[in-house]
Amino acid sequence: MIFPICENRGNGERAENALRRCLPGSISYNSISHNRSAAAILQRDQGVEIDPSLSQLGSTVAERIGSTPLVRLGQVGGGYAGVAVLGKAEWANPGGSVKDRAAASMVADARDRGLLAGGKTLLDATSGNTGIAFAMLGAALGIAVHLAMPANVSPERKRILRAFGAKVDWTDPGKGSDGAILRAHEMVGNDAARYCYMDQYSNDANWLAHYRTTGPEIWQQTGGRVTHFVAGLGTSGTFMGVTRRLKELNPAIQAVSFQPDSPFHGLEGLKHMGTSIVPAIYNPHIANRNLEIETEAAYEMARRLAREEGMLVGISAAAAVVASLKIAEEEARAGRQAVIVTVLPDGADKYLSERFWDEEAEWAYSI
């Protein structure tokens, strides 16, 4: 869903207090009317006169963001007595990932504050999915998009960005997303007047997207029965926003973050926080627990999900299931009932060229 943010960019208590002032106490909302209202604002900004009767026909790209299905992992997660393992199928977003939510939020916020006026180019550093979301929205809204991205992202990502018409500066693969961040800083430093730097790692509109949409959706889709929320750490926006909202609704909900177990890993989009540039929006104290996940475990889970659940998911989504099953096993052993919800950030369409799909696991790991 795309919506204007009530507070300017800035971290900490000021943004959270402003958020509470501008949000209603109820978490119920009508996603269709909400998105159409925001889309109307964007059209108004482009000087388009809207016929109300025509605006009810069909939907725009922006209106299709959010309200994703909650899928039950009945095969890989079905062996734990009294425990349900569920995943938000974020590949159902028009750009194919959870990052559509944050990108739409950041673009709407920037437009609302006039930061993209005068033909400015949208700039950001990305490991892939946020860049694709920006490129998609840029194409739909007539905004030029320039990205900094590690050169070793999958060929599928590169083709998608080319199709959307985004310009990309490819950065040193060995430096990961941090190298892309440094390049974006260099670009905006050299020509600040040209760019609107989204800075997803420091932009409050990132986590607010999940506070406003993903968190309430999970609460509604589980009927308030969710006991555990599990999400990976990249920008940390998904984990921060969803956790803040769910804990307001029920402080007993356990929030479990996870990250790669090593600085050298294959979990695209995720950060090993101990050796990376830590996002400004990240607060480690919000999590009840943090798990470390092996790349090989995620690869094997991606194959299992395809063959046992009929779900082709991305590598970080597979890692999220590995983390969720660790919690499921603990809860089942303790004889506790649990409803564990995780976010499945994207599908496998951007990773099918990866060799691990053709490999059989020859390693051992514990779930």
Contacts in CASP RR format, 6 or more apart in sequence:
PFRMAT RR
TARGET T0000
AUTHOR 0000-0000-0000
METHOD contacts of the structure
MODEL  1
MIFPICENRGNGERAENALRRCLPGSISYNSISHNRSAAAILQRDQGVEI
DPSLSQLGSTVAERIGSTPLVRLGQVGGGYAGVAVLGKAEWANPGGSVKD
RAAASMVADARDRGLLAGGKTLLDATSGNTGIAFAMLGAALGIAVHLAMP
ANVSPERKRILRAFGAKVDWTDPGKGSDGAILRAHEMVGNDAARYCYMDQ
YSNDANWLAHYRTTGPEIWQQTGGRVTHFVAGLGTSGTFMGVTRRLKELN
PAIQAVSFQPDSPFHGLEGLKHMGTSIVPAIYNPHIANRNLEIETEAAYE
MARRLAREEGMLVGISAAAAVVASLKIAEEEARAGRQAVIVTVLPDGADK
YLSERFWDEEAEWAYSI
1 31 0 8 1.000
1 34 0 8 1.000
1 35 0 8 1.000
1 38 0 8 1.000
1 62 0 8 1.000
1 63 0 8 1.000
1 65 0 8 1.000
1 66 0 8 1.000
1 67 0 8 1.000
1 101 0 8 1.000
1 104 0 8 1.000
1 209 0 8 1.000
1 212 0 8 1.000
1 213 0 8 1.000
2 35 0 8 1.000
2 38 0 8 1.000
2 39 0 8 1.000
2 42 0 8 1.000
2 62 0 8 1.000
2 63 0 8 1.000
2 65 0 8 1.000
2 104 0 8 1.000
2 105 0 8 1.000
2 107 0 8 1.000
2 108 0 8 1.000
3 34 0 8 1.000
3 35 0 8 1.000
3 38 0 8 1.000
3 104 0 8 1.000
3 105 0 8 1.000
3 108 0 8 1.000
3 212 0 8 1.000
4 38 0 8 1.000
4 41 0 8 1.000
4 108 0 8 1.000
4 109 0 8 1.000
4 112 0 8 1.000
5 105 0 8 1.000
5 108 0 8 1.000
5 109 0 8 1.000
5 112 0 8 1.000
5 204 0 8 1.000
5 205 0 8 1.000
5 208 0 8 1.000
6 18 0 8 1.000
6 19 0 8 1.000
6 21 0 8 1.000
6 22 0 8 1.000
6 23 0 8 1.000
7 14 0 8 1.000
7 15 0 8 1.000
7 18 0 8 1.000
7 19 0 8 1.000
7 22 0 8 1.000
7 204 0 8 1.000
7 208 0 8 1.000
8 113 0 8 1.000
9 109 0 8 1.000
9 199 0 8 1.000
9 202 0 8 1.000
9 203 0 8 1.000
9 204 0 8 1.000
9 205 0 8 1.000
10 202 0 8 1.000
10 204 0 8 1.000
11 202 0 8 1.000
11 204 0 8 1.000
11 280 0 8 1.000
11 281 0 8 1.000
15 204 0 8 1.000
15 208 0 8 1.000
16 244 0 8 1.000
19 208 0 8 1.000
19 211 0 8 1.000
23 212 0 8 1.000
27 216 0 8 1.000
27 219 0 8 1.000
27 220 0 8 1.000
27 245 0 8 1.000
27 249 0 8 1.000
28 216 0 8 1.000
28 220 0 8 1.000
29 216 0 8 1.000
31 66 0 8 1.000
31 67 0 8 1.000
31 213 0 8 1.000
32 59 0 8 1.000
32 63 0 8 1.000
35 59 0 8 1.000
35 60 0 8 1.000
35 62 0 8 1.000
35 63 0 8 1.000
35 65 0 8 1.000
36 55 0 8 1.000
36 56 0 8 1.000
36 63 0 8 1.000
38 62 0 8 1.000
38 108 0 8 1.000
39 55 0 8 1.000
39 60 0 8 1.000
39 62 0 8 1.000
39 63 0 8 1.000
40 50 0 8 1.000
40 55 0 8 1.000
41 108 0 8 1.000
41 112 0 8 1.000
42 62 0 8 1.000
42 108 0 8 1.000
42 111 0 8 1.000
42 141 0 8 1.000
43 50 0 8 1.000
44 50 0 8 1.000
45 111 0 8 1.000
46 141 0 8 1.000
60 140 0 8 1.000
61 94 0 8 1.000
61 136 0 8 1.000
61 137 0 8 1.000
61 140 0 8 1.000
62 104 0 8 1.000
62 137 0 8 1.000
62 140 0 8 1.000
64 93 0 8 1.000
64 94 0 8 1.000
65 93 0 8 1.000
65 94 0 8 1.000
65 100 0 8 1.000
65 101 0 8 1.000
65 104 0 8 1.000
66 92 0 8 1.000
66 93 0 8 1.000
66 100 0 8 1.000
66 101 0 8 1.000
66 213 0 8 1.000
66 214 0 8 1.000
66 217 0 8 1.000
67 217 0 8 1.000
68 88 0 8 1.000
68 89 0 8 1.000
68 90 0 8 1.000
68 92 0 8 1.000
68 93 0 8 1.000
68 217 0 8 1.000
69 88 0 8 1.000
69 89 0 8 1.000
69 92 0 8 1.000
70 86 0 8 1.000
70 87 0 8 1.000
70 88 0 8 1.000
70 89 0 8 1.000
70 217 0 8 1.000
70 218 0 8 1.000
70 221 0 8 1.000
70 222 0 8 1.000
70 341 0 8 1.000
71 86 0 8 1.000
71 87 0 8 1.000
71 88 0 8 1.000
71 89 0 8 1.000
71 311 0 8 1.000
71 344 0 8 1.000
72 84 0 8 1.000
72 85 0 8 1.000
72 86 0 8 1.000
72 87 0 8 1.000
73 85 0 8 1.000
73 86 0 8 1.000
73 87 0 8 1.000
73 305 0 8 1.000
73 309 0 8 1.000
73 321 0 8 1.000
73 324 0 8 1.000
74 85 0 8 1.000
74 309 0 8 1.000
75 308 0 8 1.000
75 309 0 8 1.000
76 85 0 8 1.000
76 301 0 8 1.000
76 304 0 8 1.000
76 305 0 8 1.000
76 308 0 8 1.000
76 309 0 8 1.000
76 321 0 8 1.000
76 325 0 8 1.000
77 83 0 8 1.000
77 85 0 8 1.000
77 325 0 8 1.000
77 328 0 8 1.000
78 85 0 8 1.000
79 332 0 8 1.000
80 325 0 8 1.000
80 328 0 8 1.000
80 329 0 8 1.000
80 331 0 8 1.000
80 332 0 8 1.000
81 332 0 8 1.000
81 335 0 8 1.000
82 331 0 8 1.000
82 332 0 8 1.000
82 335 0 8 1.000
82 337 0 8 1.000
82 338 0 8 1.000
83 328 0 8 1.000
83 331 0 8 1.000
83 332 0 8 1.000
83 337 0 8 1.000
83 338 0 8 1.000
83 339 0 8 1.000
83 340 0 8 1.000
84 338 0 8 1.000
84 339 0 8 1.000
84 340 0 8 1.000
85 321 0 8 1.000
85 324 0 8 1.000
85 325 0 8 1.000
85 328 0 8 1.000
85 340 0 8 1.000
85 342 0 8 1.000
86 222 0 8 1.000
86 339 0 8 1.000
86 340 0 8 1.000
86 341 0 8 1.000
86 342 0 8 1.000
87 320 0 8 1.000
87 324 0 8 1.000
87 341 0 8 1.000
87 342 0 8 1.000
87 343 0 8 1.000
87 344 0 8 1.000
88 98 0 8 1.000
88 214 0 8 1.000
88 217 0 8 1.000
88 218 0 8 1.000
88 341 0 8 1.000
88 342 0 8 1.000
88 343 0 8 1.000
88 344 0 8 1.000
89 344 0 8 1.000
90 96 0 8 1.000
90 97 0 8 1.000
90 98 0 8 1.000
90 100 0 8 1.000
90 343 0 8 1.000
90 344 0 8 1.000
90 345 0 8 1.000
90 346 0 8 1.000
91 97 0 8 1.000
91 313 0 8 1.000
91 344 0 8 1.000
91 346 0 8 1.000
91 347 0 8 1.000
91 349 0 8 1.000
93 100 0 8 1.000
93 101 0 8 1.000
94 100 0 8 1.000
94 136 0 8 1.000
95 132 0 8 1.000
95 133 0 8 1.000
95 136 0 8 1.000
96 129 0 8 1.000
96 132 0 8 1.000
96 346 0 8 1.000
96 347 0 8 1.000
96 349 0 8 1.000
97 129 0 8 1.000
97 132 0 8 1.000
97 133 0 8 1.000
97 345 0 8 1.000
97 346 0 8 1.000
97 347 0 8 1.000
98 129 0 8 1.000
98 214 0 8 1.000
98 238 0 8 1.000
98 343 0 8 1.000
98 345 0 8 1.000
98 346 0 8 1.000
99 128 0 8 1.000
99 129 0 8 1.000
99 130 0 8 1.000
99 131 0 8 1.000
99 132 0 8 1.000
99 133 0 8 1.000
99 345 0 8 1.000
99 346 0 8 1.000
100 133 0 8 1.000
100 136 0 8 1.000
101 209 0 8 1.000
101 210 0 8 1.000
101 213 0 8 1.000
101 214 0 8 1.000
102 130 0 8 1.000
102 133 0 8 1.000
102 200 0 8 1.000
102 205 0 8 1.000
102 206 0 8 1.000
102 207 0 8 1.000
102 209 0 8 1.000
102 210 0 8 1.000
102 235 0 8 1.000
102 237 0 8 1.000
102 238 0 8 1.000
103 130 0 8 1.000
103 131 0 8 1.000
103 133 0 8 1.000
103 134 0 8 1.000
103 136 0 8 1.000
103 137 0 8 1.000
103 200 0 8 1.000
104 133 0 8 1.000
104 137 0 8 1.000
104 209 0 8 1.000
105 205 0 8 1.000
105 206 0 8 1.000
105 208 0 8 1.000
105 209 0 8 1.000
105 212 0 8 1.000
106 198 0 8 1.000
106 200 0 8 1.000
106 203 0 8 1.000
106 205 0 8 1.000
106 206 0 8 1.000
106 209 0 8 1.000
107 116 0 8 1.000
107 122 0 8 1.000
107 134 0 8 1.000
107 137 0 8 1.000
107 138 0 8 1.000
107 141 0 8 1.000
107 143 0 8 1.000
107 198 0 8 1.000
108 205 0 8 1.000
109 203 0 8 1.000
109 205 0 8 1.000
110 116 0 8 1.000
110 122 0 8 1.000
110 196 0 8 1.000
110 198 0 8 1.000
115 196 0 8 1.000
116 122 0 8 1.000
116 143 0 8 1.000
116 196 0 8 1.000
119 143 0 8 1.000
119 144 0 8 1.000
120 194 0 8 1.000
120 195 0 8 1.000
120 196 0 8 1.000
121 143 0 8 1.000
121 144 0 8 1.000
121 145 0 8 1.000
121 146 0 8 1.000
121 194 0 8 1.000
121 195 0 8 1.000
121 196 0 8 1.000
122 134 0 8 1.000
122 138 0 8 1.000
122 143 0 8 1.000
122 144 0 8 1.000
122 145 0 8 1.000
122 146 0 8 1.000
122 195 0 8 1.000
122 196 0 8 1.000
122 198 0 8 1.000
123 145 0 8 1.000
123 146 0 8 1.000
123 147 0 8 1.000
123 148 0 8 1.000
123 184 0 8 1.000
123 187 0 8 1.000
123 188 0 8 1.000
123 195 0 8 1.000
123 196 0 8 1.000
123 197 0 8 1.000
123 198 0 8 1.000
124 130 0 8 1.000
124 131 0 8 1.000
124 134 0 8 1.000
124 147 0 8 1.000
124 148 0 8 1.000
124 184 0 8 1.000
124 197 0 8 1.000
124 198 0 8 1.000
124 199 0 8 1.000
124 200 0 8 1.000
125 147 0 8 1.000
125 148 0 8 1.000
125 149 0 8 1.000
125 177 0 8 1.000
125 179 0 8 1.000
125 180 0 8 1.000
125 181 0 8 1.000
125 183 0 8 1.000
125 184 0 8 1.000
125 200 0 8 1.000
125 201 0 8 1.000
126 134 0 8 1.000
126 147 0 8 1.000
126 148 0 8 1.000
126 149 0 8 1.000
126 177 0 8 1.000
126 180 0 8 1.000
126 200 0 8 1.000
127 149 0 8 1.000
127 150 0 8 1.000
127 153 0 8 1.000
127 176 0 8 1.000
127 177 0 8 1.000
127 180 0 8 1.000
127 268 0 8 1.000
127 269 0 8 1.000
128 149 0 8 1.000
128 153 0 8 1.000
128 157 0 8 1.000
128 268 0 8 1.000
128 269 0 8 1.000
129 269 0 8 1.000
129 345 0 8 1.000
129 346 0 8 1.000
129 350 0 8 1.000
130 200 0 8 1.000
130 235 0 8 1.000
131 145 0 8 1.000
131 147 0 8 1.000
131 149 0 8 1.000
131 161 0 8 1.000
131 166 0 8 1.000
132 157 0 8 1.000
132 160 0 8 1.000
132 161 0 8 1.000
132 164 0 8 1.000
134 145 0 8 1.000
134 147 0 8 1.000
134 166 0 8 1.000
134 198 0 8 1.000
135 145 0 8 1.000
135 147 0 8 1.000
135 160 0 8 1.000
135 161 0 8 1.000
135 164 0 8 1.000
135 165 0 8 1.000
135 166 0 8 1.000
136 164 0 8 1.000
137 143 0 8 1.000
138 144 0 8 1.000
138 145 0 8 1.000
138 164 0 8 1.000
139 164 0 8 1.000
139 165 0 8 1.000
144 167 0 8 1.000
145 164 0 8 1.000
145 165 0 8 1.000
145 166 0 8 1.000
145 167 0 8 1.000
146 166 0 8 1.000
146 167 0 8 1.000
146 168 0 8 1.000
146 169 0 8 1.000
146 187 0 8 1.000
146 195 0 8 1.000
147 161 0 8 1.000
147 166 0 8 1.000
147 167 0 8 1.000
147 168 0 8 1.000
147 169 0 8 1.000
147 180 0 8 1.000
148 168 0 8 1.000
148 169 0 8 1.000
148 171 0 8 1.000
148 179 0 8 1.000
148 180 0 8 1.000
148 181 0 8 1.000
148 183 0 8 1.000
148 184 0 8 1.000
148 187 0 8 1.000
149 157 0 8 1.000
149 161 0 8 1.000
149 168 0 8 1.000
149 169 0 8 1.000
149 170 0 8 1.000
149 171 0 8 1.000
149 180 0 8 1.000
150 170 0 8 1.000
150 171 0 8 1.000
150 172 0 8 1.000
150 173 0 8 1.000
150 174 0 8 1.000
150 175 0 8 1.000
150 176 0 8 1.000
150 177 0 8 1.000
150 179 0 8 1.000
150 180 0 8 1.000
151 170 0 8 1.000
151 171 0 8 1.000
151 172 0 8 1.000
151 173 0 8 1.000
152 173 0 8 1.000
152 174 0 8 1.000
152 176 0 8 1.000
153 268 0 8 1.000
154 268 0 8 1.000
154 350 0 8 1.000
154 351 0 8 1.000
154 353 0 8 1.000
154 354 0 8 1.000
155 353 0 8 1.000
156 349 0 8 1.000
156 350 0 8 1.000
156 351 0 8 1.000
156 352 0 8 1.000
156 353 0 8 1.000
157 350 0 8 1.000
158 168 0 8 1.000
160 350 0 8 1.000
161 168 0 8 1.000
169 183 0 8 1.000
169 187 0 8 1.000
171 179 0 8 1.000
171 180 0 8 1.000
171 182 0 8 1.000
171 183 0 8 1.000
172 179 0 8 1.000
175 182 0 8 1.000
177 234 0 8 1.000
177 269 0 8 1.000
177 271 0 8 1.000
177 276 0 8 1.000
178 276 0 8 1.000
178 277 0 8 1.000
181 201 0 8 1.000
181 277 0 8 1.000
184 197 0 8 1.000
184 199 0 8 1.000
187 195 0 8 1.000
188 195 0 8 1.000
188 197 0 8 1.000
200 206 0 8 1.000
200 235 0 8 1.000
201 235 0 8 1.000
201 277 0 8 1.000
201 279 0 8 1.000
201 280 0 8 1.000
201 281 0 8 1.000
202 279 0 8 1.000
202 280 0 8 1.000
202 281 0 8 1.000
203 281 0 8 1.000
204 281 0 8 1.000
206 235 0 8 1.000
206 237 0 8 1.000
206 281 0 8 1.000
207 236 0 8 1.000
207 237 0 8 1.000
207 238 0 8 1.000
207 240 0 8 1.000
207 241 0 8 1.000
207 244 0 8 1.000
207 281 0 8 1.000
208 241 0 8 1.000
209 237 0 8 1.000
209 241 0 8 1.000
210 237 0 8 1.000
210 238 0 8 1.000
210 240 0 8 1.000
210 241 0 8 1.000
210 242 0 8 1.000
210 245 0 8 1.000
211 241 0 8 1.000
211 242 0 8 1.000
211 244 0 8 1.000
211 245 0 8 1.000
212 245 0 8 1.000
214 238 0 8 1.000
214 241 0 8 1.000
214 242 0 8 1.000
214 343 0 8 1.000
215 241 0 8 1.000
215 242 0 8 1.000
215 245 0 8 1.000
215 246 0 8 1.000
216 245 0 8 1.000
218 226 0 8 1.000
218 229 0 8 1.000
218 242 0 8 1.000
218 246 0 8 1.000
218 341 0 8 1.000
219 226 0 8 1.000
219 245 0 8 1.000
219 246 0 8 1.000
219 249 0 8 1.000
222 339 0 8 1.000
222 341 0 8 1.000
224 249 0 8 1.000
224 250 0 8 1.000
225 339 0 8 1.000
226 246 0 8 1.000
226 250 0 8 1.000
226 253 0 8 1.000
226 339 0 8 1.000
226 340 0 8 1.000
226 341 0 8 1.000
227 252 0 8 1.000
227 253 0 8 1.000
227 254 0 8 1.000
227 337 0 8 1.000
227 338 0 8 1.000
227 339 0 8 1.000
227 340 0 8 1.000
228 253 0 8 1.000
228 254 0 8 1.000
228 255 0 8 1.000
228 256 0 8 1.000
228 324 0 8 1.000
228 327 0 8 1.000
228 331 0 8 1.000
228 338 0 8 1.000
228 339 0 8 1.000
228 340 0 8 1.000
228 341 0 8 1.000
229 242 0 8 1.000
229 243 0 8 1.000
229 246 0 8 1.000
229 253 0 8 1.000
229 254 0 8 1.000
229 255 0 8 1.000
229 256 0 8 1.000
229 341 0 8 1.000
229 342 0 8 1.000
230 256 0 8 1.000
230 257 0 8 1.000
230 258 0 8 1.000
230 320 0 8 1.000
230 323 0 8 1.000
230 324 0 8 1.000
230 327 0 8 1.000
230 340 0 8 1.000
230 341 0 8 1.000
230 342 0 8 1.000
230 343 0 8 1.000
231 238 0 8 1.000
231 239 0 8 1.000
231 242 0 8 1.000
231 243 0 8 1.000
231 256 0 8 1.000
231 257 0 8 1.000
231 258 0 8 1.000
231 320 0 8 1.000
231 342 0 8 1.000
231 343 0 8 1.000
232 238 0 8 1.000
232 239 0 8 1.000
232 257 0 8 1.000
232 258 0 8 1.000
232 259 0 8 1.000
232 270 0 8 1.000
232 316 0 8 1.000
232 319 0 8 1.000
232 320 0 8 1.000
232 323 0 8 1.000
232 343 0 8 1.000
233 239 0 8 1.000
233 257 0 8 1.000
233 258 0 8 1.000
233 259 0 8 1.000
233 270 0 8 1.000
233 271 0 8 1.000
233 273 0 8 1.000
233 282 0 8 1.000
233 290 0 8 1.000
234 259 0 8 1.000
234 269 0 8 1.000
234 270 0 8 1.000
234 271 0 8 1.000
234 279 0 8 1.000
235 279 0 8 1.000
235 281 0 8 1.000
235 282 0 8 1.000
236 257 0 8 1.000
236 279 0 8 1.000
236 281 0 8 1.000
236 282 0 8 1.000
237 279 0 8 1.000
237 281 0 8 1.000
237 282 0 8 1.000
238 343 0 8 1.000
238 345 0 8 1.000
239 255 0 8 1.000
239 257 0 8 1.000
239 286 0 8 1.000
239 287 0 8 1.000
240 281 0 8 1.000
240 282 0 8 1.000
240 283 0 8 1.000
240 286 0 8 1.000
242 343 0 8 1.000
243 255 0 8 1.000
243 286 0 8 1.000
243 287 0 8 1.000
244 286 0 8 1.000
246 253 0 8 1.000
246 255 0 8 1.000
247 253 0 8 1.000
247 255 0 8 1.000
247 286 0 8 1.000
254 288 0 8 1.000
254 289 0 8 1.000
254 327 0 8 1.000
255 286 0 8 1.000
255 287 0 8 1.000
255 288 0 8 1.000
255 289 0 8 1.000
256 287 0 8 1.000
256 288 0 8 1.000
256 289 0 8 1.000
256 290 0 8 1.000
256 291 0 8 1.000
256 323 0 8 1.000
256 327 0 8 1.000
257 287 0 8 1.000
257 289 0 8 1.000
257 290 0 8 1.000
257 291 0 8 1.000
258 290 0 8 1.000
258 291 0 8 1.000
258 292 0 8 1.000
258 293 0 8 1.000
258 319 0 8 1.000
258 320 0 8 1.000
258 323 0 8 1.000
259 270 0 8 1.000
259 271 0 8 1.000
259 272 0 8 1.000
259 273 0 8 1.000
259 290 0 8 1.000
259 291 0 8 1.000
259 292 0 8 1.000
259 293 0 8 1.000
260 266 0 8 1.000
260 267 0 8 1.000
260 270 0 8 1.000
260 271 0 8 1.000
260 272 0 8 1.000
260 292 0 8 1.000
260 293 0 8 1.000
260 295 0 8 1.000
261 272 0 8 1.000
261 292 0 8 1.000
261 293 0 8 1.000
261 294 0 8 1.000
261 295 0 8 1.000
262 272 0 8 1.000
262 295 0 8 1.000
263 272 0 8 1.000
263 274 0 8 1.000
263 275 0 8 1.000
263 276 0 8 1.000
265 272 0 8 1.000
265 295 0 8 1.000
266 295 0 8 1.000
266 298 0 8 1.000
266 315 0 8 1.000
267 293 0 8 1.000
267 295 0 8 1.000
267 298 0 8 1.000
267 315 0 8 1.000
267 316 0 8 1.000
267 319 0 8 1.000
268 315 0 8 1.000
268 316 0 8 1.000
268 351 0 8 1.000
269 316 0 8 1.000
270 316 0 8 1.000
270 319 0 8 1.000
271 278 0 8 1.000
271 279 0 8 1.000
273 282 0 8 1.000
273 284 0 8 1.000
284 290 0 8 1.000
291 323 0 8 1.000
291 326 0 8 1.000
293 319 0 8 1.000
293 322 0 8 1.000
293 323 0 8 1.000
294 322 0 8 1.000
294 365 0 8 1.000
295 315 0 8 1.000
296 361 0 8 1.000
296 363 0 8 1.000
296 365 0 8 1.000
297 319 0 8 1.000
297 322 0 8 1.000
297 365 0 8 1.000
297 367 0 8 1.000
298 315 0 8 1.000
298 316 0 8 1.000
298 318 0 8 1.000
298 319 0 8 1.000
298 322 0 8 1.000
299 315 0 8 1.000
299 318 0 8 1.000
299 356 0 8 1.000
299 359 0 8 1.000
299 361 0 8 1.000
300 361 0 8 1.000
300 363 0 8 1.000
300 365 0 8 1.000
301 318 0 8 1.000
301 319 0 8 1.000
301 321 0 8 1.000
301 322 0 8 1.000
302 313 0 8 1.000
302 314 0 8 1.000
302 315 0 8 1.000
302 317 0 8 1.000
302 318 0 8 1.000
302 348 0 8 1.000
302 351 0 8 1.000
302 356 0 8 1.000
302 357 0 8 1.000
303 356 0 8 1.000
303 357 0 8 1.000
303 361 0 8 1.000
305 311 0 8 1.000
305 312 0 8 1.000
305 313 0 8 1.000
305 317 0 8 1.000
305 318 0 8 1.000
305 321 0 8 1.000
306 312 0 8 1.000
306 313 0 8 1.000
306 348 0 8 1.000
311 344 0 8 1.000
312 347 0 8 1.000
312 348 0 8 1.000
312 349 0 8 1.000
312 352 0 8 1.000
313 321 0 8 1.000
313 344 0 8 1.000
313 346 0 8 1.000
313 347 0 8 1.000
313 348 0 8 1.000
314 344 0 8 1.000
314 345 0 8 1.000
314 346 0 8 1.000
314 347 0 8 1.000
314 348 0 8 1.000
314 350 0 8 1.000
314 351 0 8 1.000
315 351 0 8 1.000
315 354 0 8 1.000
316 345 0 8 1.000
316 346 0 8 1.000
317 343 0 8 1.000
317 344 0 8 1.000
317 345 0 8 1.000
317 346 0 8 1.000
317 347 0 8 1.000
320 342 0 8 1.000
320 343 0 8 1.000
320 344 0 8 1.000
320 345 0 8 1.000
321 342 0 8 1.000
321 344 0 8 1.000
322 367 0 8 1.000
323 342 0 8 1.000
324 340 0 8 1.000
324 342 0 8 1.000
325 367 0 8 1.000
326 367 0 8 1.000
327 338 0 8 1.000
327 340 0 8 1.000
328 338 0 8 1.000
328 340 0 8 1.000
329 367 0 8 1.000
331 337 0 8 1.000
331 338 0 8 1.000
331 340 0 8 1.000
351 357 0 8 1.000
END
